[in-house]
Amino acid sequence: MSDQKATRGARVRGVLVELGQAYVACMALALAFQLFLRDASALFFAASSLALYFFAPLPLLLGLALWTKRRELWIGGAILSVVWLWHWGALFSPLRLQSPKPAAVRVATYNLLGFNRATEATIRELRVADADFVSLQELNLEMAESIERELASVYPYRRLDARDGVRGSGMLSRWPMEPVDAELLKEYGWIGKPMVAKVRIADRQLYFVQFHAASGTGAVEAREHQAERLRDFAKSADLPVIAAGDFNATDTSRAYAIARQGLEDSWAEAGFGFGHTFPGDPGPEVGGSRPSLAGVPVPKWLIRIDFIFHTEQLAAESASIVPSSGGSDHRMLVASFRWR
């Protein structure tokens, strides 16, 4: 009987080792695709967007390596751990939990969901954010009327281009802002038109940009062009730039890498945790984008696609997510900045 148990145990051990080896091999292949074929097709873009979850079995691999003392599992686990820590580890630094220094500017971006009729909840979330500037995407007529009625005294300076569906947009400001006609940000398939304003804050000025990038796995090339436009605008600007909106791509995408050539990411700089903003409760039946698999909605808040980018003249002191979505399928992102 003991021999049978030993044989069965050895067989189980062998199967687990083979599974561990297969996982390491698959991850090596996935990393190679990420390095050389990232976003080369809709499938690769979707896989890249969910790259974080490919690391979910990593703790099991490390436990298996500890149990079996297999060298190849140790090496594979160590390399994958380094990759995870390099990309996401800093987001969990305890230093990010320290009280931030006083900020000069507080900014929010919020995709309201074009079919969202929960105006009271949305207004409540905007009040909670307490931002100086707000970038709005998917602003519908009903929501715009509610903002005009409820928040006019909070945000005396407003640009609201409300539309039915998802192409509406807006900017809210506590400070005077002057519209800017930015040639670099025209065309290129944006959802709605990007907005640019020159804002004066006491004795300082900056450009505030509202954007909503092309959506879907089939819009990879369009998003990359849009990222180039944002980068080029930031590089050519004669003032500091804050660009806030729905990027419709994650921080593992090529579009993000392009944008980072001229812009910094406030969450990567000052946020704690993964900062996931999408998808929320509303599903396709009410105009939301939360997908389902075999009729079962995927878990909420899987990815980070809402960003507040900024140029190097500003430093992000804090970045946070407003926990409630206010009836949208996105959560609001808020970041505070100081002048460098």
C-alpha positions in Angstrom: 0.0 0.0 0.0 2.8 2.4 0.9 4.5 1.7 -2.5 1.2 2.5 -4.2 0.9 5.8 -2.3 4.5 6.6 -3.2 3.9 5.9 -6.8 0.7 7.9 -6.9 2.5 10.8 -5.1 5.3 10.7 -7.6 2.9 10.7 -10.5 1.0 13.7 -9.0 4.3 15.5 -8.4 5.4 14.7 -12.0 2.1 16.1 -13.4 2.4 19.3 -11.4 6.0 19.8 -12.5 4.9 19.4 -16.1 2.1 21.9 -15.6 4.6 24.3 -14.0 7.0 23.9 -16.9 4.2 24.4 -19.4 3.2 27.6 -17.6 6.7 29.0 -17.7 7.0 28.1 -21.4 3.6 29.8 -22.2 4.6 32.9 -20.2 8.0 33.1 -22.0 6.1 33.0 -25.3 3.6 35.6 -24.1 6.5 37.9 -23.0 8.1 37.5 -26.4 4.8 38.5 -28.1 4.5 41.5 -25.8 8.0 42.6 -26.7 7.9 42.1 -30.5 4.2 41.8 -31.5 2.4 43.9 -29.0 -0.9 45.2 -30.4 0.0 43.8 -33.8 -3.6 42.5 -34.1 -6.9 42.8 -32.3 -6.1 39.5 -30.5 -2.7 40.6 -29.4 -4.2 43.9 -28.1 -6.8 42.1 -26.1 -4.2 39.7 -24.7 -1.9 42.6 -23.8 -4.7 44.5 -22.1 -5.2 41.5 -19.7 -1.5 40.8 -19.2 -1.7 41.3 -15.5 -4.0 38.2 -15.1 -1.4 36.0 -16.9 0.6 36.3 -13.7 -2.2 34.9 -11.5 -0.7 31.4 -11.3 2.7 32.8 -10.3 2.3 32.2 -6.5 1.4 28.6 -7.2 4.5 28.2 -9.4 6.7 29.6 -6.6 5.1 27.2 -4.1 5.6 24.3 -6.5 9.2 25.3 -7.0 9.7 25.4 -3.2 8.1 22.0 -2.8 9.8 20.2 -5.7 13.1 22.1 -5.6 13.2 22.0 -9.4 15.8 24.4 -10.8 13.9 25.3 -13.9 10.8 26.2 -11.9 12.9 28.4 -9.6 14.5 30.2 -12.5 11.1 30.7 -14.3 9.4 31.8 -11.2 12.2 34.3 -10.4 12.2 35.8 -13.9 8.4 36.2 -13.9 8.5 37.7 -10.4 11.1 40.3 -11.6 8.8 41.1 -14.6 5.8 41.6 -12.3 7.7 43.7 -9.8 9.2 45.8 -12.6 5.8 46.6 -14.1 3.5 46.8 -11.1 5.5 46.5 -7.9 6.1 50.2 -7.4 2.3 50.7 -7.3 2.2 48.9 -3.9 5.0 50.9 -2.2 4.1 52.0 1.3 5.6 55.3 0.5 2.6 56.1 -1.7 0.4 56.0 1.4 2.1 58.9 3.0 0.2 62.2 3.2 0.8 64.1 0.0 2.4 67.6 -0.1 0.0 70.6 -0.7 -1.2 70.6 -4.3 -1.7 73.5 -6.6 -4.1 71.8 -9.0 -6.6 68.9 -8.6 -7.9 67.3 -11.8 -10.6 64.6 -12.5 -11.6 62.6 -15.5 -14.9 60.8 -15.7 -16.5 58.9 -18.5 -20.2 59.3 -17.6 -21.6 56.7 -19.9 -23.7 58.2 -22.7 -26.8 56.3 -21.7 -26.5 57.1 -18.0 -29.6 58.7 -16.6 -28.5 58.6 -12.9 -28.0 62.4 -12.7 -28.2 62.7 -8.9 -25.5 60.0 -8.4 -23.3 61.6 -11.0 -23.5 65.0 -9.5 -22.8 63.5 -6.1 -19.6 61.9 -7.4 -18.5 65.1 -9.0 -18.9 66.9 -5.7 -17.0 64.2 -3.9 -14.1 64.5 -6.3 -13.8 68.2 -5.4 -11.6 68.8 -8.5 -10.5 72.2 -9.9 -10.8 70.8 -13.4 -12.9 68.0 -14.7 -12.7 66.2 -18.1 -16.0 64.6 -19.1 -16.6 62.0 -21.7 -19.9 60.6 -23.1 -21.8 63.7 -21.8 -25.5 63.4 -22.8 -28.1 66.2 -22.8 -29.8 65.2 -19.6 -26.5 65.1 -17.7 -25.4 68.4 -19.1 -28.6 70.1 -18.0 -28.1 68.6 -14.5 -24.5 69.9 -14.4 -25.7 73.4 -15.5 -28.4 73.4 -12.8 -26.5 71.9 -9.9 -22.8 72.8 -10.4 -22.8 76.2 -12.0 -21.7 77.9 -8.8 -18.9 75.2 -8.2 -17.7 75.4 -11.8 -18.4 78.9 -13.2 -16.3 78.1 -16.3 -17.7 75.3 -18.5 -17.5 73.9 -22.0 -20.3 71.4 -22.6 -20.7 69.7 -25.9 -23.6 67.4 -25.0 -24.7 64.7 -27.5 -27.0 61.7 -27.5 -25.0 58.5 -27.3 -21.3 58.4 -26.6 -19.9 61.4 -28.5 -20.6 64.1 -26.0 -17.8 65.8 -24.0 -17.1 68.6 -21.6 -14.7 70.5 -19.4 -15.5 72.0 -16.0 -13.2 74.6 -14.3 -13.0 76.7 -11.2 -10.5 78.9 -13.0 -10.9 81.0 -16.1 -10.2 79.1 -19.3 -9.7 80.2 -22.8 -10.5 77.7 -25.7 -7.6 76.7 -27.9 -7.8 75.5 -31.4 -5.2 72.7 -31.4 -4.5 71.5 -35.0 -2.5 68.6 -33.7 -5.5 67.0 -32.0 -8.0 67.2 -34.9 -9.3 64.3 -36.9 -7.8 60.8 -36.2 -11.1 59.2 -35.2 -11.6 60.5 -31.7 -14.9 59.7 -30.0 -16.2 63.3 -30.0 -13.8 66.2 -30.4 -10.9 66.7 -28.0 -11.1 70.0 -26.1 -8.1 72.2 -25.3 -8.2 75.2 -23.0 -5.6 77.6 -21.7 -6.1 78.0 -18.0 -4.8 80.7 -15.6 -4.2 79.6 -12.0 -3.1 82.6 -10.0 0.1 83.7 -11.8 0.6 80.4 -13.7 -0.9 79.0 -16.9 -1.3 75.5 -18.4 -3.1 73.7 -21.2 -5.9 71.4 -20.1 -6.8 68.7 -22.6 -10.0 66.6 -22.6 -9.9 63.5 -24.9 -11.7 60.2 -25.6 -9.7 57.8 -27.7 -11.1 55.3 -30.2 -12.7 52.3 -28.7 -12.5 48.5 -29.3 -9.9 45.9 -30.2 -10.2 46.9 -33.9 -9.1 50.5 -33.3 -5.5 49.8 -32.4 -4.0 51.9 -35.2 -6.3 54.8 -34.6 -5.4 54.9 -30.9 -1.7 54.8 -31.7 -2.2 57.8 -34.0 -4.1 59.6 -31.3 -1.4 58.8 -28.8 1.1 60.3 -31.2 -1.0 63.5 -31.4 -1.2 63.8 -27.6 2.6 63.3 -27.4 3.3 65.8 -30.1 1.0 68.4 -28.7 2.6 68.0 -25.3 6.1 68.2 -26.7 5.4 71.3 -28.8 3.4 73.2 -26.1 4.7 76.4 -24.7 3.0 75.8 -21.4 2.6 72.8 -19.0 0.0 70.3 -20.2 -2.5 68.1 -18.3 -4.4 65.7 -20.7 -7.2 63.7 -19.0 -9.6 61.3 -20.5 -10.7 57.8 -21.5 -7.7 56.3 -23.4 -9.4 53.0 -24.1 -6.1 51.2 -23.8 -4.1 49.9 -20.8 -0.6 50.7 -19.6 0.7 47.6 -21.4 -0.4 48.8 -24.8 1.8 50.3 -27.5 -0.4 53.4 -27.6 0.4 54.0 -23.9 4.1 53.6 -24.6 3.8 56.2 -27.4 2.0 58.7 -25.1 4.7 58.2 -22.4 7.3 59.5 -24.9 6.1 63.0 -24.1 3.8 62.7 -21.1 3.9 61.3 -17.6 1.2 59.1 -16.0 -0.2 60.5 -12.7 -1.3 57.1 -11.5 2.0 55.4 -12.2 3.6 58.3 -10.4 1.4 58.7 -7.3 -1.4 56.1 -7.2 -1.6 53.1 -4.9 -2.7 49.7 -6.3 -3.8 48.8 -9.8 -6.1 51.7 -10.2 -8.6 49.8 -12.3 -11.4 52.0 -13.6 -13.4 49.7 -16.0 -15.8 47.9 -16.5 -18.5 48.7 -14.0 -22.0 47.5 -13.5 -23.9 48.7 -16.6 -24.0 46.1 -19.3 -24.8 46.3 -23.0 -28.5 46.2 -22.3 -28.3 49.8 -20.9 -25.5 51.0 -23.2 -22.6 49.9 -21.0 -19.5 48.0 -22.1 -19.2 45.3 -19.5 -18.8 42.1 -21.5 -20.3 38.7 -20.6 -19.0 35.2 -21.1 -21.7 32.5 -21.7 -24.2 35.0 -20.3 -22.2 35.7 -17.1 -20.8 39.3 -16.7 -17.1 39.4 -16.3 -15.9 40.7 -12.9 -16.0 44.5 -12.4 -13.0 46.8 -12.5 -10.6 44.6 -14.5 -8.4 47.2 -16.2 -7.1 50.7 -16.1 -8.0 52.7 -19.2 -8.7 56.2 -17.8 -5.7 58.4 -17.5 -4.5 61.8 -16.4 -1.3 62.5 -18.2 0.9 65.5 -17.6 4.2 67.1 -18.7 7.3 67.2 -16.6 6.7 70.8 -15.4 4.2 69.2 -13.0 4.6 66.5 -10.4 1.7 64.3 -9.3 1.3 64.4 -5.5 -1.6 61.9 -5.3 -3.9 59.9 -7.5 -7.1 58.1 -6.4 -10.2 56.4 -7.7 -13.7 57.6 -6.6 -15.1 54.2 -5.4 -18.7 54.6 -6.6 -19.3 54.8 -10.4 -22.4 57.0 -10.2 -24.3 54.9 -12.8 -21.4 54.7 -15.3 -19.3 51.8 -16.4 -16.2 53.8 -15.5 -15.0 55.1 -12.2 -13.7 58.6 -11.8 -9.9 59.2 -11.6 -8.6 62.1 -9.6 -5.1 63.5 -9.4 -3.4 66.4 -7.6 -0.4 68.2 -8.8 2.2 70.7 -7.7 4.5 72.8 -9.8 8.1 71.5 -10.1 
